[in-house]
């Protein structure tokens, strides 16, 4: 793997890996973050700024180095770690998490691990752009650019999901609603494939007819929805065709998710997360009252209802409606409340009155304002599910300042070959 030279090159040793998977290469002129290298390798690099470089040559490769499985690797922005063996990438993610939580006695805290397999990803947000020749590119952004790579293969996505995103390309080519930019959110639900098309112009009558014809020709397609983009919300979609009512199973409960609904990246990882959360709950003696923050459609809510009365908070209207409907249908002990936790967090006294246990699964930015009041409360057990070790670091430091200890950690590698990960922590006091 090499890149064309732009200036003089430097020889160096890879001394560590950064948070995005780039290696830190130490040279006689300083250290440079360089993609696609592995610690302990000797490499030749080409600096492109005071802190970054491109890989020119691998002089002495690491024993952890493997041949990337995808021809798009190093160009596609989706994967950044295909050059590292999967066991080594999982170990690196564990190290990232342990470093983020190093303000606790990390070496004495039990850590579980799990890594998904290739071709398991059941959700993907694909970018769509109209090129100068009026053709469309559908795929992921190229590494560090806004340009879109037209995917010819993908070793992460489920084959059935990848195939339908390719077969829809000729239809979208003819879609007058795509002037410059669009997006395609693809979910593989229990009942079939769910597509949400977001375009930068309204659909014409002919566009609708094309999409309906495509849907009828693909029996695996359960729903095709459309929304005008950009909009301020995430779940917005007018159903264009829906042969049967979409359904998805979360912890044995059937829901009807909104178009473009958030799902965990892979089914096996979702099950593993549920298993670990259940194990953590089983270790807690007092759990009659459970508060859940950022509940979504109920990924973990229905599990929590097996252990106590659940008060679930979620801002999104469509997700909350899906959660409420399923809870009512199954007569579960769940109260689902709409609330923007950044603008209106629950105060510490409210939490103490309502909860024995708090579970939160915040977005990438973390719990921001809510975490302060959680930390100030006297709720004894906090289960924190995170997709960002750096916001987890900040939030957990706040918990520690208010007397919380860390009991258990789990690292779930459901974002195979990327620098992303899912983390589950049990804090207590």
C-alpha beads as a LAMMPS data file, in Angstrom:
LAMMPS data file: protein, C-alpha beads

429 atoms
428 bonds

1 atom types
1 bond types

-500.0 500.0 xlo xhi
-500.0 500.0 ylo yhi
-500.0 500.0 zlo zhi

Masses

1 110.0

Atoms # bond

1 1 1 0.000 0.000 0.000
2 1 1 1.652 3.245 -1.053
3 1 1 0.923 6.817 -2.074
4 1 1 2.603 9.046 -4.613
5 1 1 5.268 11.318 -3.143
6 1 1 4.694 15.055 -2.837
7 1 1 7.916 15.976 -1.027
8 1 1 10.899 14.344 0.677
9 1 1 10.149 11.246 2.705
10 1 1 11.142 10.172 6.200
11 1 1 11.906 6.824 7.788
12 1 1 10.361 6.098 11.168
13 1 1 9.052 3.641 13.722
14 1 1 5.370 3.292 14.543
15 1 1 5.150 3.818 18.295
16 1 1 1.383 3.783 18.908
17 1 1 -2.076 4.121 17.366
18 1 1 -4.367 7.131 17.678
19 1 1 -8.070 7.139 18.399
20 1 1 -9.070 7.004 14.730
21 1 1 -6.769 4.077 13.997
22 1 1 -3.902 6.090 12.500
23 1 1 -0.427 5.178 13.683
24 1 1 1.965 7.637 15.321
25 1 1 5.273 7.420 13.443
26 1 1 8.369 8.740 15.205
27 1 1 11.005 10.179 12.813
28 1 1 14.107 12.318 13.180
29 1 1 11.944 15.343 12.338
30 1 1 9.171 14.573 14.800
31 1 1 6.084 12.383 15.099
32 1 1 3.381 12.147 12.430
33 1 1 -0.037 10.476 12.416
34 1 1 -0.088 8.133 9.433
35 1 1 -2.913 5.855 8.239
36 1 1 -2.596 2.107 7.578
37 1 1 0.429 1.446 9.796
38 1 1 0.780 -0.771 12.869
39 1 1 2.847 -0.305 16.066
40 1 1 6.432 -1.621 15.881
41 1 1 6.565 -1.360 12.091
42 1 1 9.363 0.489 10.327
43 1 1 7.945 2.640 7.534
44 1 1 8.741 5.358 5.038
45 1 1 6.299 8.264 5.183
46 1 1 5.661 11.547 3.411
47 1 1 4.678 14.460 5.691
48 1 1 1.736 16.528 4.422
49 1 1 1.488 18.835 7.458
50 1 1 3.223 19.389 10.775
51 1 1 1.299 16.477 12.311
52 1 1 0.137 14.218 9.456
53 1 1 1.789 12.054 6.842
54 1 1 1.002 9.534 4.112
55 1 1 2.394 6.022 3.986
56 1 1 4.958 5.523 1.236
57 1 1 6.491 2.139 2.050
58 1 1 6.378 -0.567 4.715
59 1 1 10.016 -1.481 5.377
60 1 1 9.503 -3.975 8.204
61 1 1 5.880 -5.143 8.546
62 1 1 4.226 -6.197 11.787
63 1 1 3.206 -9.805 12.383
64 1 1 -0.296 -8.386 12.921
65 1 1 -0.489 -7.130 9.325
66 1 1 -2.908 -8.893 6.952
67 1 1 -4.025 -8.362 3.373
68 1 1 -7.178 -6.158 3.248
69 1 1 -10.223 -8.075 2.044
70 1 1 -11.817 -5.202 0.081
71 1 1 -10.520 -3.560 -3.071
72 1 1 -11.898 -0.213 -1.849
73 1 1 -9.805 -0.231 1.319
74 1 1 -7.662 2.888 1.840
75 1 1 -9.981 4.855 -0.471
76 1 1 -13.356 4.178 1.176
77 1 1 -14.009 6.060 4.397
78 1 1 -15.970 3.174 5.903
79 1 1 -13.121 0.900 7.030
80 1 1 -9.784 1.969 8.473
81 1 1 -8.401 -1.238 10.030
82 1 1 -8.534 -3.960 7.379
83 1 1 -4.731 -4.083 7.348
84 1 1 -4.736 -5.363 10.967
85 1 1 -5.787 -8.873 11.985
86 1 1 -9.219 -8.945 13.584
87 1 1 -7.974 -10.241 16.983
88 1 1 -5.407 -7.431 17.041
89 1 1 -7.997 -4.778 16.174
90 1 1 -10.253 -6.023 18.992
91 1 1 -7.314 -5.862 21.422
92 1 1 -6.594 -2.298 20.263
93 1 1 -10.221 -1.311 20.946
94 1 1 -9.986 -2.816 24.419
95 1 1 -6.850 -0.734 25.030
96 1 1 -8.631 2.428 23.834
97 1 1 -11.468 1.808 26.278
98 1 1 -9.146 0.997 29.177
99 1 1 -7.180 4.182 28.491
100 1 1 -10.407 6.209 28.462
101 1 1 -11.339 4.748 31.871
102 1 1 -7.853 4.816 33.389
103 1 1 -9.005 7.179 36.174
104 1 1 -10.455 3.994 37.707
105 1 1 -8.251 1.046 38.847
106 1 1 -8.723 -0.422 35.384
107 1 1 -6.463 -3.474 35.717
108 1 1 -8.628 -4.894 38.512
109 1 1 -11.979 -4.438 36.742
110 1 1 -13.507 -7.388 34.818
111 1 1 -13.698 -6.815 31.056
112 1 1 -15.788 -8.773 28.552
113 1 1 -15.217 -8.654 24.805
114 1 1 -17.089 -9.599 21.665
115 1 1 -16.417 -9.152 17.956
116 1 1 -18.914 -9.587 15.151
117 1 1 -18.098 -11.334 11.861
118 1 1 -17.986 -9.961 8.291
119 1 1 -21.209 -9.511 6.286
120 1 1 -23.324 -8.919 9.408
121 1 1 -24.022 -5.172 9.206
122 1 1 -27.786 -4.689 8.895
123 1 1 -27.892 -0.903 8.769
124 1 1 -26.140 1.620 6.546
125 1 1 -26.545 5.282 5.608
126 1 1 -25.468 5.671 1.993
127 1 1 -24.732 8.981 0.311
128 1 1 -26.062 9.702 -3.174
129 1 1 -24.775 12.407 -5.524
130 1 1 -25.603 13.470 -9.084
131 1 1 -22.411 13.659 -11.115
132 1 1 -21.637 16.126 -13.906
133 1 1 -22.506 13.488 -16.526
134 1 1 -25.944 13.150 -14.849
135 1 1 -25.083 9.675 -13.548
136 1 1 -25.372 8.816 -9.856
137 1 1 -22.784 7.678 -7.378
138 1 1 -24.185 5.682 -4.421
139 1 1 -21.949 4.618 -1.590
140 1 1 -19.803 5.972 1.233
141 1 1 -17.621 9.044 1.315
142 1 1 -14.032 8.593 0.284
143 1 1 -11.531 8.841 3.090
144 1 1 -11.193 12.446 4.339
145 1 1 -13.207 13.923 1.443
146 1 1 -16.800 14.771 0.540
147 1 1 -16.541 12.749 -2.678
148 1 1 -18.610 9.568 -2.852
149 1 1 -17.158 6.187 -3.682
150 1 1 -19.516 4.103 -5.828
151 1 1 -19.284 0.805 -3.932
152 1 1 -18.676 -2.287 -6.039
153 1 1 -18.273 -4.568 -3.034
154 1 1 -18.677 -4.432 0.737
155 1 1 -17.475 -7.039 3.230
156 1 1 -19.314 -5.456 6.152
157 1 1 -22.911 -5.223 4.905
158 1 1 -25.240 -8.189 4.761
159 1 1 -25.128 -9.422 1.126
160 1 1 -28.896 -9.086 0.669
161 1 1 -28.828 -5.501 1.912
162 1 1 -25.836 -4.604 -0.256
163 1 1 -27.459 -6.170 -3.322
164 1 1 -30.657 -4.139 -3.055
165 1 1 -28.703 -0.895 -2.652
166 1 1 -27.010 -1.732 -5.964
167 1 1 -30.133 -2.826 -7.861
168 1 1 -31.931 0.409 -6.946
169 1 1 -29.196 2.466 -8.617
170 1 1 -30.732 2.448 -12.154
171 1 1 -34.075 3.506 -10.681
172 1 1 -32.565 6.398 -8.781
173 1 1 -30.699 7.431 -11.944
174 1 1 -34.098 8.277 -13.442
175 1 1 -35.408 9.979 -10.298
176 1 1 -35.963 13.671 -11.019
177 1 1 -36.179 14.411 -7.279
178 1 1 -32.405 13.920 -6.990
179 1 1 -30.987 17.195 -8.261
180 1 1 -27.591 17.197 -6.552
181 1 1 -27.569 15.269 -3.285
182 1 1 -29.625 12.541 -1.632
183 1 1 -29.214 9.734 0.869
184 1 1 -30.452 6.188 1.255
185 1 1 -30.931 4.747 4.749
186 1 1 -31.067 0.947 4.557
187 1 1 -32.234 -1.202 7.477
188 1 1 -32.730 -4.961 7.499
189 1 1 -35.698 -5.491 9.810
190 1 1 -37.015 -8.844 11.007
191 1 1 -39.776 -8.542 8.390
192 1 1 -37.527 -7.526 5.496
193 1 1 -35.566 -4.614 4.061
194 1 1 -36.631 -1.075 4.904
195 1 1 -35.388 1.795 2.707
196 1 1 -35.690 5.518 3.375
197 1 1 -34.821 7.763 0.425
198 1 1 -34.104 11.408 1.220
199 1 1 -33.944 13.721 -1.807
200 1 1 -33.253 17.424 -2.318
201 1 1 -36.436 17.969 -4.356
202 1 1 -40.018 16.634 -4.167
203 1 1 -40.903 13.360 -5.880
204 1 1 -42.753 13.632 -9.168
205 1 1 -45.629 11.327 -10.112
206 1 1 -43.222 9.463 -12.399
207 1 1 -40.670 9.121 -9.574
208 1 1 -43.289 7.532 -7.357
209 1 1 -44.313 5.130 -10.096
210 1 1 -40.681 4.078 -10.620
211 1 1 -40.151 3.436 -6.910
212 1 1 -43.381 1.452 -6.605
213 1 1 -42.469 -0.665 -9.633
214 1 1 -39.031 -1.355 -8.128
215 1 1 -40.541 -2.344 -4.779
216 1 1 -43.009 -4.752 -6.350
217 1 1 -40.150 -6.467 -8.196
218 1 1 -38.216 -7.131 -4.967
219 1 1 -40.031 -9.361 -2.504
220 1 1 -37.404 -8.795 0.199
221 1 1 -38.295 -5.088 0.325
222 1 1 -40.773 -4.565 3.169
223 1 1 -41.136 -0.784 2.955
224 1 1 -39.857 2.077 0.836
225 1 1 -40.264 5.570 2.270
226 1 1 -39.350 9.048 1.129
227 1 1 -38.486 12.337 2.831
228 1 1 -37.427 15.764 1.673
229 1 1 -33.898 16.611 2.774
230 1 1 -32.514 18.433 4.635
231 1 1 -34.812 18.382 7.635
232 1 1 -34.210 18.855 11.315
233 1 1 -35.315 15.412 12.431
234 1 1 -33.952 11.945 11.827
235 1 1 -37.091 9.845 11.447
236 1 1 -39.192 11.474 8.739
237 1 1 -40.697 9.422 5.986
238 1 1 -43.764 9.179 3.817
239 1 1 -44.411 5.550 2.977
240 1 1 -44.366 5.111 -0.813
241 1 1 -45.142 1.407 -0.697
242 1 1 -45.577 -0.986 2.205
243 1 1 -46.678 -4.483 1.093
244 1 1 -46.943 -5.639 4.715
245 1 1 -46.617 -3.741 7.967
246 1 1 -42.913 -3.493 8.873
247 1 1 -41.960 -5.392 11.999
248 1 1 -38.829 -5.811 14.043
249 1 1 -38.181 -7.964 17.110
250 1 1 -36.396 -6.409 20.096
251 1 1 -35.892 -8.731 23.069
252 1 1 -38.851 -10.882 21.961
253 1 1 -41.168 -7.879 21.532
254 1 1 -42.522 -6.987 18.097
255 1 1 -42.389 -3.289 17.169
256 1 1 -43.237 -1.269 14.074
257 1 1 -40.196 0.982 13.698
258 1 1 -40.346 4.327 11.893
259 1 1 -38.590 4.740 8.559
260 1 1 -34.841 5.156 9.046
261 1 1 -35.043 3.916 12.641
262 1 1 -31.844 3.517 14.620
263 1 1 -30.828 -0.111 15.126
264 1 1 -27.681 -1.570 16.589
265 1 1 -25.316 -2.292 13.708
266 1 1 -25.592 -6.090 13.835
267 1 1 -28.162 -8.474 15.276
268 1 1 -25.605 -10.611 17.103
269 1 1 -24.070 -7.548 18.771
270 1 1 -27.518 -6.353 19.828
271 1 1 -28.156 -9.727 21.460
272 1 1 -24.760 -9.638 23.166
273 1 1 -25.400 -6.138 24.521
274 1 1 -28.774 -7.289 25.885
275 1 1 -27.175 -10.335 27.496
276 1 1 -24.516 -8.224 29.218
277 1 1 -27.019 -5.618 30.426
278 1 1 -29.227 -8.438 31.776
279 1 1 -26.232 -9.883 33.629
280 1 1 -25.454 -6.493 35.169
281 1 1 -29.075 -6.063 36.258
282 1 1 -29.119 -9.516 37.816
283 1 1 -26.180 -8.517 40.015
284 1 1 -28.170 -5.560 41.420
285 1 1 -30.370 -6.348 44.425
286 1 1 -32.653 -3.298 44.359
287 1 1 -34.038 -2.622 40.865
288 1 1 -37.805 -2.224 41.147
289 1 1 -37.691 1.243 39.546
290 1 1 -35.575 1.744 36.418
291 1 1 -35.083 4.979 34.476
292 1 1 -33.870 4.687 30.896
293 1 1 -32.494 7.700 29.051
294 1 1 -32.316 7.846 25.208
295 1 1 -34.612 4.836 24.828
296 1 1 -35.128 5.023 21.042
297 1 1 -37.619 2.431 19.795
298 1 1 -36.954 0.191 22.786
299 1 1 -33.689 -1.596 22.004
300 1 1 -33.156 -2.226 25.727
301 1 1 -36.446 -1.002 27.189
302 1 1 -38.306 -4.292 26.825
303 1 1 -35.436 -6.139 28.486
304 1 1 -35.510 -3.711 31.415
305 1 1 -39.236 -4.354 31.898
306 1 1 -38.394 -7.930 32.976
307 1 1 -36.648 -6.513 36.050
308 1 1 -38.784 -3.599 37.184
309 1 1 -41.069 -0.674 36.390
310 1 1 -39.437 1.288 33.575
311 1 1 -39.694 5.005 32.914
312 1 1 -38.203 5.518 29.450
313 1 1 -37.265 8.955 28.104
314 1 1 -36.915 9.656 24.373
315 1 1 -37.071 12.882 22.382
316 1 1 -37.999 11.563 18.940
317 1 1 -41.754 11.444 18.334
318 1 1 -41.765 8.532 15.878
319 1 1 -39.461 6.343 17.978
320 1 1 -41.501 7.066 21.090
321 1 1 -44.749 6.173 19.317
322 1 1 -43.273 2.832 18.262
323 1 1 -42.116 2.134 21.816
324 1 1 -45.452 3.099 23.387
325 1 1 -47.466 1.012 20.946
326 1 1 -45.421 -2.111 21.653
327 1 1 -45.513 -1.553 25.419
328 1 1 -49.297 -1.161 25.408
329 1 1 -49.885 -4.129 23.108
330 1 1 -47.811 -6.394 25.353
331 1 1 -49.025 -4.829 28.628
332 1 1 -45.494 -4.110 29.787
333 1 1 -44.529 -2.070 32.852
334 1 1 -43.201 0.808 30.769
335 1 1 -44.009 4.504 30.934
336 1 1 -42.611 6.223 27.832
337 1 1 -42.108 9.988 28.134
338 1 1 -41.086 12.476 25.445
339 1 1 -38.372 14.801 26.682
340 1 1 -35.357 16.693 25.347
341 1 1 -32.750 15.846 27.954
342 1 1 -30.307 18.485 26.774
343 1 1 -32.816 21.291 27.264
344 1 1 -34.686 19.746 30.169
345 1 1 -32.589 17.199 32.072
346 1 1 -34.055 15.415 35.062
347 1 1 -32.724 16.888 38.290
348 1 1 -30.931 14.835 40.930
349 1 1 -33.870 14.920 43.361
350 1 1 -36.247 13.693 40.643
351 1 1 -33.916 10.803 39.878
352 1 1 -33.661 9.772 43.530
353 1 1 -37.478 9.715 43.846
354 1 1 -38.031 7.682 40.669
355 1 1 -35.074 5.292 40.248
356 1 1 -33.152 2.469 41.829
357 1 1 -31.188 1.961 38.594
358 1 1 -30.442 4.280 35.662
359 1 1 -29.571 2.992 32.189
360 1 1 -28.458 5.458 29.537
361 1 1 -27.498 4.918 25.904
362 1 1 -26.725 8.451 24.699
363 1 1 -25.789 9.612 21.193
364 1 1 -22.182 10.060 20.091
365 1 1 -21.868 13.400 21.924
366 1 1 -22.593 11.744 25.262
367 1 1 -25.084 12.649 27.988
368 1 1 -23.864 16.290 28.090
369 1 1 -26.189 18.096 30.587
370 1 1 -27.976 15.049 32.035
371 1 1 -24.820 13.364 33.339
372 1 1 -24.205 16.094 35.939
373 1 1 -27.565 15.445 37.592
374 1 1 -27.123 11.676 37.402
375 1 1 -23.783 12.055 39.181
376 1 1 -25.291 14.347 41.833
377 1 1 -28.081 11.880 42.588
378 1 1 -27.957 9.100 45.123
379 1 1 -29.003 6.415 42.635
380 1 1 -26.711 3.498 43.440
381 1 1 -26.334 1.777 40.058
382 1 1 -25.723 3.279 36.615
383 1 1 -25.448 1.194 33.438
384 1 1 -23.908 3.294 30.666
385 1 1 -23.954 2.111 27.029
386 1 1 -21.657 4.236 24.860
387 1 1 -20.449 4.355 21.261
388 1 1 -17.759 6.949 21.966
389 1 1 -14.876 6.267 24.382
390 1 1 -13.932 9.956 24.529
391 1 1 -17.323 11.228 25.690
392 1 1 -17.516 8.193 27.983
393 1 1 -14.205 9.322 29.477
394 1 1 -15.600 12.794 30.249
395 1 1 -18.902 11.505 31.603
396 1 1 -17.272 8.806 33.735
397 1 1 -14.858 11.353 35.232
398 1 1 -17.916 13.310 36.404
399 1 1 -19.378 10.142 37.930
400 1 1 -16.101 9.397 39.701
401 1 1 -15.942 12.926 41.143
402 1 1 -19.316 12.268 42.777
403 1 1 -18.304 8.968 44.363
404 1 1 -19.087 6.354 41.717
405 1 1 -16.835 3.340 41.160
406 1 1 -16.562 1.171 38.060
407 1 1 -17.627 -2.436 38.546
408 1 1 -17.557 -3.996 35.063
409 1 1 -16.762 -3.191 31.409
410 1 1 -17.686 -4.795 28.109
411 1 1 -16.298 -3.916 24.675
412 1 1 -18.427 -4.891 21.665
413 1 1 -16.774 -4.657 18.258
414 1 1 -19.875 -4.465 16.076
415 1 1 -18.298 -1.879 13.753
416 1 1 -15.883 -4.313 12.172
417 1 1 -12.694 -2.857 10.626
418 1 1 -13.559 0.666 11.791
419 1 1 -12.249 2.596 14.788
420 1 1 -15.745 2.655 16.331
421 1 1 -16.946 0.405 19.145
422 1 1 -19.750 -0.111 21.644
423 1 1 -18.957 0.007 25.364
424 1 1 -21.041 -1.047 28.368
425 1 1 -20.081 0.064 31.872
426 1 1 -21.628 -0.639 35.268
427 1 1 -20.984 2.184 37.757
428 1 1 -22.065 1.999 41.412
429 1 1 -21.742 3.707 44.789

Bonds

1 1 1 2
2 1 2 3
3 1 3 4
4 1 4 5
5 1 5 6
6 1 6 7
7 1 7 8
8 1 8 9
9 1 9 10
10 1 10 11
11 1 11 12
12 1 12 13
13 1 13 14
14 1 14 15
15 1 15 16
16 1 16 17
17 1 17 18
18 1 18 19
19 1 19 20
20 1 20 21
21 1 21 22
22 1 22 23
23 1 23 24
24 1 24 25
25 1 25 26
26 1 26 27
27 1 27 28
28 1 28 29
29 1 29 30
30 1 30 31
31 1 31 32
32 1 32 33
33 1 33 34
34 1 34 35
35 1 35 36
36 1 36 37
37 1 37 38
38 1 38 39
39 1 39 40
40 1 40 41
41 1 41 42
42 1 42 43
43 1 43 44
44 1 44 45
45 1 45 46
46 1 46 47
47 1 47 48
48 1 48 49
49 1 49 50
50 1 50 51
51 1 51 52
52 1 52 53
53 1 53 54
54 1 54 55
55 1 55 56
56 1 56 57
57 1 57 58
58 1 58 59
59 1 59 60
60 1 60 61
61 1 61 62
62 1 62 63
63 1 63 64
64 1 64 65
65 1 65 66
66 1 66 67
67 1 67 68
68 1 68 69
69 1 69 70
70 1 70 71
71 1 71 72
72 1 72 73
73 1 73 74
74 1 74 75
75 1 75 76
76 1 76 77
77 1 77 78
78 1 78 79
79 1 79 80
80 1 80 81
81 1 81 82
82 1 82 83
83 1 83 84
84 1 84 85
85 1 85 86
86 1 86 87
87 1 87 88
88 1 88 89
89 1 89 90
90 1 90 91
91 1 91 92
92 1 92 93
93 1 93 94
94 1 94 95
95 1 95 96
96 1 96 97
97 1 97 98
98 1 98 99
99 1 99 100
100 1 100 101
101 1 101 102
102 1 102 103
103 1 103 104
104 1 104 105
105 1 105 106
106 1 106 107
107 1 107 108
108 1 108 109
109 1 109 110
110 1 110 111
111 1 111 112
112 1 112 113
113 1 113 114
114 1 114 115
115 1 115 116
116 1 116 117
117 1 117 118
118 1 118 119
119 1 119 120
120 1 120 121
121 1 121 122
122 1 122 123
123 1 123 124
124 1 124 125
125 1 125 126
126 1 126 127
127 1 127 128
128 1 128 129
129 1 129 130
130 1 130 131
131 1 131 132
132 1 132 133
133 1 133 134
134 1 134 135
135 1 135 136
136 1 136 137
137 1 137 138
138 1 138 139
139 1 139 140
140 1 140 141
141 1 141 142
142 1 142 143
143 1 143 144
144 1 144 145
145 1 145 146
146 1 146 147
147 1 147 148
148 1 148 149
149 1 149 150
150 1 150 151
151 1 151 152
152 1 152 153
153 1 153 154
154 1 154 155
155 1 155 156
156 1 156 157
157 1 157 158
158 1 158 159
159 1 159 160
160 1 160 161
161 1 161 162
162 1 162 163
163 1 163 164
164 1 164 165
165 1 165 166
166 1 166 167
167 1 167 168
168 1 168 169
169 1 169 170
170 1 170 171
171 1 171 172
172 1 172 173
173 1 173 174
174 1 174 175
175 1 175 176
176 1 176 177
177 1 177 178
178 1 178 179
179 1 179 180
180 1 180 181
181 1 181 182
182 1 182 183
183 1 183 184
184 1 184 185
185 1 185 186
186 1 186 187
187 1 187 188
188 1 188 189
189 1 189 190
190 1 190 191
191 1 191 192
192 1 192 193
193 1 193 194
194 1 194 195
195 1 195 196
196 1 196 197
197 1 197 198
198 1 198 199
199 1 199 200
200 1 200 201
201 1 201 202
202 1 202 203
203 1 203 204
204 1 204 205
205 1 205 206
206 1 206 207
207 1 207 208
208 1 208 209
209 1 209 210
210 1 210 211
211 1 211 212
212 1 212 213
213 1 213 214
214 1 214 215
215 1 215 216
216 1 216 217
217 1 217 218
218 1 218 219
219 1 219 220
220 1 220 221
221 1 221 222
222 1 222 223
223 1 223 224
224 1 224 225
225 1 225 226
226 1 226 227
227 1 227 228
228 1 228 229
229 1 229 230
230 1 230 231
231 1 231 232
232 1 232 233
233 1 233 234
234 1 234 235
235 1 235 236
236 1 236 237
237 1 237 238
238 1 238 239
239 1 239 240
240 1 240 241
241 1 241 242
242 1 242 243
243 1 243 244
244 1 244 245
245 1 245 246
246 1 246 247
247 1 247 248
248 1 248 249
249 1 249 250
250 1 250 251
251 1 251 252
252 1 252 253
253 1 253 254
254 1 254 255
255 1 255 256
256 1 256 257
257 1 257 258
258 1 258 259
259 1 259 260
260 1 260 261
261 1 261 262
262 1 262 263
263 1 263 264
264 1 264 265
265 1 265 266
266 1 266 267
267 1 267 268
268 1 268 269
269 1 269 270
270 1 270 271
271 1 271 272
272 1 272 273
273 1 273 274
274 1 274 275
275 1 275 276
276 1 276 277
277 1 277 278
278 1 278 279
279 1 279 280
280 1 280 281
281 1 281 282
282 1 282 283
283 1 283 284
284 1 284 285
285 1 285 286
286 1 286 287
287 1 287 288
288 1 288 289
289 1 289 290
290 1 290 291
291 1 291 292
292 1 292 293
293 1 293 294
294 1 294 295
295 1 295 296
296 1 296 297
297 1 297 298
298 1 298 299
299 1 299 300
300 1 300 301
301 1 301 302
302 1 302 303
303 1 303 304
304 1 304 305
305 1 305 306
306 1 306 307
307 1 307 308
308 1 308 309
309 1 309 310
310 1 310 311
311 1 311 312
312 1 312 313
313 1 313 314
314 1 314 315
315 1 315 316
316 1 316 317
317 1 317 318
318 1 318 319
319 1 319 320
320 1 320 321
321 1 321 322
322 1 322 323
323 1 323 324
324 1 324 325
325 1 325 326
326 1 326 327
327 1 327 328
328 1 328 329
329 1 329 330
330 1 330 331
331 1 331 332
332 1 332 333
333 1 333 334
334 1 334 335
335 1 335 336
336 1 336 337
337 1 337 338
338 1 338 339
339 1 339 340
340 1 340 341
341 1 341 342
342 1 342 343
343 1 343 344
344 1 344 345
345 1 345 346
346 1 346 347
347 1 347 348
348 1 348 349
349 1 349 350
350 1 350 351
351 1 351 352
352 1 352 353
353 1 353 354
354 1 354 355
355 1 355 356
356 1 356 357
357 1 357 358
358 1 358 359
359 1 359 360
360 1 360 361
361 1 361 362
362 1 362 363
363 1 363 364
364 1 364 365
365 1 365 366
366 1 366 367
367 1 367 368
368 1 368 369
369 1 369 370
370 1 370 371
371 1 371 372
372 1 372 373
373 1 373 374
374 1 374 375
375 1 375 376
376 1 376 377
377 1 377 378
378 1 378 379
379 1 379 380
380 1 380 381
381 1 381 382
382 1 382 383
383 1 383 384
384 1 384 385
385 1 385 386
386 1 386 387
387 1 387 388
388 1 388 389
389 1 389 390
390 1 390 391
391 1 391 392
392 1 392 393
393 1 393 394
394 1 394 395
395 1 395 396
396 1 396 397
397 1 397 398
398 1 398 399
399 1 399 400
400 1 400 401
401 1 401 402
402 1 402 403
403 1 403 404
404 1 404 405
405 1 405 406
406 1 406 407
407 1 407 408
408 1 408 409
409 1 409 410
410 1 410 411
411 1 411 412
412 1 412 413
413 1 413 414
414 1 414 415
415 1 415 416
416 1 416 417
417 1 417 418
418 1 418 419
419 1 419 420
420 1 420 421
421 1 421 422
422 1 422 423
423 1 423 424
424 1 424 425
425 1 425 426
426 1 426 427
427 1 427 428
428 1 428 429
